[in-house]
Amino acid sequence: MTDSPSDPAAGTRPGQSPAPGAPRWVKVSGAVALALIVLFLVLHLSGSGFGPGMHSGSGH
């Protein structure tokens, strides 16, 4: 059995380099967006007074 430099399961030909991954800015932007979504959900579900219902005129 010979060791081939490319994995046949990866879908690349022996003379072809694999497709590059996503650029760093895409990964960072996705991570920041995900963190903001999680932060919003945590604050919203915890009832910390943050969000659309904060200024509802309840007289507090």
Phi and psi restraints in degrees (range 20) as a CNS / XPLOR table:
assign (resid 1 and name C) (resid 2 and name N)
       (resid 2 and name CA) (resid 2 and name C) 1.0 -105.4 20.0 2
assign (resid 2 and name N) (resid 2 and name CA)
       (resid 2 and name C) (resid 3 and name N) 1.0 148.2 20.0 2
assign (resid 2 and name C) (resid 3 and name N)
       (resid 3 and name CA) (resid 3 and name C) 1.0 -87.7 20.0 2
assign (resid 3 and name N) (resid 3 and name CA)
       (resid 3 and name C) (resid 4 and name N) 1.0 118.0 20.0 2
assign (resid 3 and name C) (resid 4 and name N)
       (resid 4 and name CA) (resid 4 and name C) 1.0 -96.4 20.0 2
assign (resid 4 and name N) (resid 4 and name CA)
       (resid 4 and name C) (resid 5 and name N) 1.0 145.5 20.0 2
assign (resid 4 and name C) (resid 5 and name N)
       (resid 5 and name CA) (resid 5 and name C) 1.0 -69.4 20.0 2
assign (resid 5 and name N) (resid 5 and name CA)
       (resid 5 and name C) (resid 6 and name N) 1.0 -22.0 20.0 2
assign (resid 5 and name C) (resid 6 and name N)
       (resid 6 and name CA) (resid 6 and name C) 1.0 -115.6 20.0 2
assign (resid 6 and name N) (resid 6 and name CA)
       (resid 6 and name C) (resid 7 and name N) 1.0 144.7 20.0 2
assign (resid 6 and name C) (resid 7 and name N)
       (resid 7 and name CA) (resid 7 and name C) 1.0 -83.2 20.0 2
assign (resid 7 and name N) (resid 7 and name CA)
       (resid 7 and name C) (resid 8 and name N) 1.0 122.4 20.0 2
assign (resid 7 and name C) (resid 8 and name N)
       (resid 8 and name CA) (resid 8 and name C) 1.0 -62.7 20.0 2
assign (resid 8 and name N) (resid 8 and name CA)
       (resid 8 and name C) (resid 9 and name N) 1.0 -25.5 20.0 2
assign (resid 8 and name C) (resid 9 and name N)
       (resid 9 and name CA) (resid 9 and name C) 1.0 -74.1 20.0 2
assign (resid 9 and name N) (resid 9 and name CA)
       (resid 9 and name C) (resid 10 and name N) 1.0 -18.1 20.0 2
assign (resid 9 and name C) (resid 10 and name N)
       (resid 10 and name CA) (resid 10 and name C) 1.0 -77.8 20.0 2
assign (resid 10 and name N) (resid 10 and name CA)
       (resid 10 and name C) (resid 11 and name N) 1.0 -14.2 20.0 2
assign (resid 10 and name C) (resid 11 and name N)
       (resid 11 and name CA) (resid 11 and name C) 1.0 83.9 20.0 2
assign (resid 11 and name N) (resid 11 and name CA)
       (resid 11 and name C) (resid 12 and name N) 1.0 19.4 20.0 2
assign (resid 11 and name C) (resid 12 and name N)
       (resid 12 and name CA) (resid 12 and name C) 1.0 -109.8 20.0 2
assign (resid 12 and name N) (resid 12 and name CA)
       (resid 12 and name C) (resid 13 and name N) 1.0 150.2 20.0 2
assign (resid 12 and name C) (resid 13 and name N)
       (resid 13 and name CA) (resid 13 and name C) 1.0 -83.6 20.0 2
assign (resid 13 and name N) (resid 13 and name CA)
       (resid 13 and name C) (resid 14 and name N) 1.0 158.5 20.0 2
assign (resid 13 and name C) (resid 14 and name N)
       (resid 14 and name CA) (resid 14 and name C) 1.0 -56.6 20.0 2
assign (resid 14 and name N) (resid 14 and name CA)
       (resid 14 and name C) (resid 15 and name N) 1.0 -34.9 20.0 2
assign (resid 14 and name C) (resid 15 and name N)
       (resid 15 and name CA) (resid 15 and name C) 1.0 -92.5 20.0 2
assign (resid 15 and name N) (resid 15 and name CA)
       (resid 15 and name C) (resid 16 and name N) 1.0 3.1 20.0 2
assign (resid 15 and name C) (resid 16 and name N)
       (resid 16 and name CA) (resid 16 and name C) 1.0 -109.9 20.0 2
assign (resid 16 and name N) (resid 16 and name CA)
       (resid 16 and name C) (resid 17 and name N) 1.0 134.1 20.0 2
assign (resid 16 and name C) (resid 17 and name N)
       (resid 17 and name CA) (resid 17 and name C) 1.0 -78.8 20.0 2
assign (resid 17 and name N) (resid 17 and name CA)
       (resid 17 and name C) (resid 18 and name N) 1.0 149.2 20.0 2
assign (resid 17 and name C) (resid 18 and name N)
       (resid 18 and name CA) (resid 18 and name C) 1.0 -65.7 20.0 2
assign (resid 18 and name N) (resid 18 and name CA)
       (resid 18 and name C) (resid 19 and name N) 1.0 155.4 20.0 2
assign (resid 18 and name C) (resid 19 and name N)
       (resid 19 and name CA) (resid 19 and name C) 1.0 -64.2 20.0 2
assign (resid 19 and name N) (resid 19 and name CA)
       (resid 19 and name C) (resid 20 and name N) 1.0 138.3 20.0 2
assign (resid 19 and name C) (resid 20 and name N)
       (resid 20 and name CA) (resid 20 and name C) 1.0 -68.9 20.0 2
assign (resid 20 and name N) (resid 20 and name CA)
       (resid 20 and name C) (resid 21 and name N) 1.0 155.3 20.0 2
assign (resid 20 and name C) (resid 21 and name N)
       (resid 21 and name CA) (resid 21 and name C) 1.0 -75.0 20.0 2
assign (resid 21 and name N) (resid 21 and name CA)
       (resid 21 and name C) (resid 22 and name N) 1.0 -176.8 20.0 2
assign (resid 21 and name C) (resid 22 and name N)
       (resid 22 and name CA) (resid 22 and name C) 1.0 -67.0 20.0 2
assign (resid 22 and name N) (resid 22 and name CA)
       (resid 22 and name C) (resid 23 and name N) 1.0 145.1 20.0 2
assign (resid 22 and name C) (resid 23 and name N)
       (resid 23 and name CA) (resid 23 and name C) 1.0 -60.7 20.0 2
assign (resid 23 and name N) (resid 23 and name CA)
       (resid 23 and name C) (resid 24 and name N) 1.0 158.4 20.0 2
assign (resid 23 and name C) (resid 24 and name N)
       (resid 24 and name CA) (resid 24 and name C) 1.0 -61.0 20.0 2
assign (resid 24 and name N) (resid 24 and name CA)
       (resid 24 and name C) (resid 25 and name N) 1.0 -38.8 20.0 2
assign (resid 24 and name C) (resid 25 and name N)
       (resid 25 and name CA) (resid 25 and name C) 1.0 -64.6 20.0 2
assign (resid 25 and name N) (resid 25 and name CA)
       (resid 25 and name C) (resid 26 and name N) 1.0 -30.3 20.0 2
assign (resid 25 and name C) (resid 26 and name N)
       (resid 26 and name CA) (resid 26 and name C) 1.0 -69.3 20.0 2
assign (resid 26 and name N) (resid 26 and name CA)
       (resid 26 and name C) (resid 27 and name N) 1.0 -43.0 20.0 2
assign (resid 26 and name C) (resid 27 and name N)
       (resid 27 and name CA) (resid 27 and name C) 1.0 -65.2 20.0 2
assign (resid 27 and name N) (resid 27 and name CA)
       (resid 27 and name C) (resid 28 and name N) 1.0 -42.6 20.0 2
assign (resid 27 and name C) (resid 28 and name N)
       (resid 28 and name CA) (resid 28 and name C) 1.0 -66.2 20.0 2
assign (resid 28 and name N) (resid 28 and name CA)
       (resid 28 and name C) (resid 29 and name N) 1.0 -43.6 20.0 2
assign (resid 28 and name C) (resid 29 and name N)
       (resid 29 and name CA) (resid 29 and name C) 1.0 -62.2 20.0 2
assign (resid 29 and name N) (resid 29 and name CA)
       (resid 29 and name C) (resid 30 and name N) 1.0 -41.1 20.0 2
assign (resid 29 and name C) (resid 30 and name N)
       (resid 30 and name CA) (resid 30 and name C) 1.0 -64.6 20.0 2
assign (resid 30 and name N) (resid 30 and name CA)
       (resid 30 and name C) (resid 31 and name N) 1.0 -41.0 20.0 2
assign (resid 30 and name C) (resid 31 and name N)
       (resid 31 and name CA) (resid 31 and name C) 1.0 -65.5 20.0 2
assign (resid 31 and name N) (resid 31 and name CA)
       (resid 31 and name C) (resid 32 and name N) 1.0 -41.2 20.0 2
assign (resid 31 and name C) (resid 32 and name N)
       (resid 32 and name CA) (resid 32 and name C) 1.0 -65.6 20.0 2
assign (resid 32 and name N) (resid 32 and name CA)
       (resid 32 and name C) (resid 33 and name N) 1.0 -43.9 20.0 2
assign (resid 32 and name C) (resid 33 and name N)
       (resid 33 and name CA) (resid 33 and name C) 1.0 -62.3 20.0 2
assign (resid 33 and name N) (resid 33 and name CA)
       (resid 33 and name C) (resid 34 and name N) 1.0 -43.4 20.0 2
assign (resid 33 and name C) (resid 34 and name N)
       (resid 34 and name CA) (resid 34 and name C) 1.0 -63.6 20.0 2
assign (resid 34 and name N) (resid 34 and name CA)
       (resid 34 and name C) (resid 35 and name N) 1.0 -41.4 20.0 2
assign (resid 34 and name C) (resid 35 and name N)
       (resid 35 and name CA) (resid 35 and name C) 1.0 -63.9 20.0 2
assign (resid 35 and name N) (resid 35 and name CA)
       (resid 35 and name C) (resid 36 and name N) 1.0 -40.4 20.0 2
assign (resid 35 and name C) (resid 36 and name N)
       (resid 36 and name CA) (resid 36 and name C) 1.0 -66.7 20.0 2
assign (resid 36 and name N) (resid 36 and name CA)
       (resid 36 and name C) (resid 37 and name N) 1.0 -38.7 20.0 2
assign (resid 36 and name C) (resid 37 and name N)
       (resid 37 and name CA) (resid 37 and name C) 1.0 -64.5 20.0 2
assign (resid 37 and name N) (resid 37 and name CA)
       (resid 37 and name C) (resid 38 and name N) 1.0 -45.0 20.0 2
assign (resid 37 and name C) (resid 38 and name N)
       (resid 38 and name CA) (resid 38 and name C) 1.0 -63.7 20.0 2
assign (resid 38 and name N) (resid 38 and name CA)
       (resid 38 and name C) (resid 39 and name N) 1.0 -42.6 20.0 2
assign (resid 38 and name C) (resid 39 and name N)
       (resid 39 and name CA) (resid 39 and name C) 1.0 -61.5 20.0 2
assign (resid 39 and name N) (resid 39 and name CA)
       (resid 39 and name C) (resid 40 and name N) 1.0 -44.5 20.0 2
assign (resid 39 and name C) (resid 40 and name N)
       (resid 40 and name CA) (resid 40 and name C) 1.0 -61.1 20.0 2
assign (resid 40 and name N) (resid 40 and name CA)
       (resid 40 and name C) (resid 41 and name N) 1.0 -44.6 20.0 2
assign (resid 40 and name C) (resid 41 and name N)
       (resid 41 and name CA) (resid 41 and name C) 1.0 -64.1 20.0 2
assign (resid 41 and name N) (resid 41 and name CA)
       (resid 41 and name C) (resid 42 and name N) 1.0 -41.9 20.0 2
assign (resid 41 and name C) (resid 42 and name N)
       (resid 42 and name CA) (resid 42 and name C) 1.0 -63.8 20.0 2
assign (resid 42 and name N) (resid 42 and name CA)
       (resid 42 and name C) (resid 43 and name N) 1.0 -45.7 20.0 2
assign (resid 42 and name C) (resid 43 and name N)
       (resid 43 and name CA) (resid 43 and name C) 1.0 -66.5 20.0 2
assign (resid 43 and name N) (resid 43 and name CA)
       (resid 43 and name C) (resid 44 and name N) 1.0 -38.5 20.0 2
assign (resid 43 and name C) (resid 44 and name N)
       (resid 44 and name CA) (resid 44 and name C) 1.0 -67.3 20.0 2
assign (resid 44 and name N) (resid 44 and name CA)
       (resid 44 and name C) (resid 45 and name N) 1.0 -44.1 20.0 2
assign (resid 44 and name C) (resid 45 and name N)
       (resid 45 and name CA) (resid 45 and name C) 1.0 -74.8 20.0 2
assign (resid 45 and name N) (resid 45 and name CA)
       (resid 45 and name C) (resid 46 and name N) 1.0 -24.6 20.0 2
assign (resid 45 and name C) (resid 46 and name N)
       (resid 46 and name CA) (resid 46 and name C) 1.0 -82.6 20.0 2
assign (resid 46 and name N) (resid 46 and name CA)
       (resid 46 and name C) (resid 47 and name N) 1.0 -12.6 20.0 2
assign (resid 46 and name C) (resid 47 and name N)
       (resid 47 and name CA) (resid 47 and name C) 1.0 68.0 20.0 2
assign (resid 47 and name N) (resid 47 and name CA)
       (resid 47 and name C) (resid 48 and name N) 1.0 40.9 20.0 2
assign (resid 47 and name C) (resid 48 and name N)
       (resid 48 and name CA) (resid 48 and name C) 1.0 -83.2 20.0 2
assign (resid 48 and name N) (resid 48 and name CA)
       (resid 48 and name C) (resid 49 and name N) 1.0 7.6 20.0 2
assign (resid 48 and name C) (resid 49 and name N)
       (resid 49 and name CA) (resid 49 and name C) 1.0 85.5 20.0 2
assign (resid 49 and name N) (resid 49 and name CA)
       (resid 49 and name C) (resid 50 and name N) 1.0 16.4 20.0 2
assign (resid 49 and name C) (resid 50 and name N)
       (resid 50 and name CA) (resid 50 and name C) 1.0 -109.8 20.0 2
assign (resid 50 and name N) (resid 50 and name CA)
       (resid 50 and name C) (resid 51 and name N) 1.0 134.7 20.0 2
assign (resid 50 and name C) (resid 51 and name N)
       (resid 51 and name CA) (resid 51 and name C) 1.0 123.1 20.0 2
assign (resid 51 and name N) (resid 51 and name CA)
       (resid 51 and name C) (resid 52 and name N) 1.0 -166.9 20.0 2
assign (resid 51 and name C) (resid 52 and name N)
       (resid 52 and name CA) (resid 52 and name C) 1.0 -61.5 20.0 2
assign (resid 52 and name N) (resid 52 and name CA)
       (resid 52 and name C) (resid 53 and name N) 1.0 -31.2 20.0 2
assign (resid 52 and name C) (resid 53 and name N)
       (resid 53 and name CA) (resid 53 and name C) 1.0 -84.5 20.0 2
assign (resid 53 and name N) (resid 53 and name CA)
       (resid 53 and name C) (resid 54 and name N) 1.0 4.0 20.0 2
assign (resid 53 and name C) (resid 54 and name N)
       (resid 54 and name CA) (resid 54 and name C) 1.0 -66.1 20.0 2
assign (resid 54 and name N) (resid 54 and name CA)
       (resid 54 and name C) (resid 55 and name N) 1.0 -40.0 20.0 2
assign (resid 54 and name C) (resid 55 and name N)
       (resid 55 and name CA) (resid 55 and name C) 1.0 -109.0 20.0 2
assign (resid 55 and name N) (resid 55 and name CA)
       (resid 55 and name C) (resid 56 and name N) 1.0 56.6 20.0 2
assign (resid 55 and name C) (resid 56 and name N)
       (resid 56 and name CA) (resid 56 and name C) 1.0 -88.9 20.0 2
assign (resid 56 and name N) (resid 56 and name CA)
       (resid 56 and name C) (resid 57 and name N) 1.0 -0.2 20.0 2
assign (resid 56 and name C) (resid 57 and name N)
       (resid 57 and name CA) (resid 57 and name C) 1.0 75.5 20.0 2
assign (resid 57 and name N) (resid 57 and name CA)
       (resid 57 and name C) (resid 58 and name N) 1.0 35.9 20.0 2
assign (resid 57 and name C) (resid 58 and name N)
       (resid 58 and name CA) (resid 58 and name C) 1.0 -80.5 20.0 2
assign (resid 58 and name N) (resid 58 and name CA)
       (resid 58 and name C) (resid 59 and name N) 1.0 -6.8 20.0 2
assign (resid 58 and name C) (resid 59 and name N)
       (resid 59 and name CA) (resid 59 and name C) 1.0 84.1 20.0 2
assign (resid 59 and name N) (resid 59 and name CA)
       (resid 59 and name C) (resid 60 and name N) 1.0 19.1 20.0 2
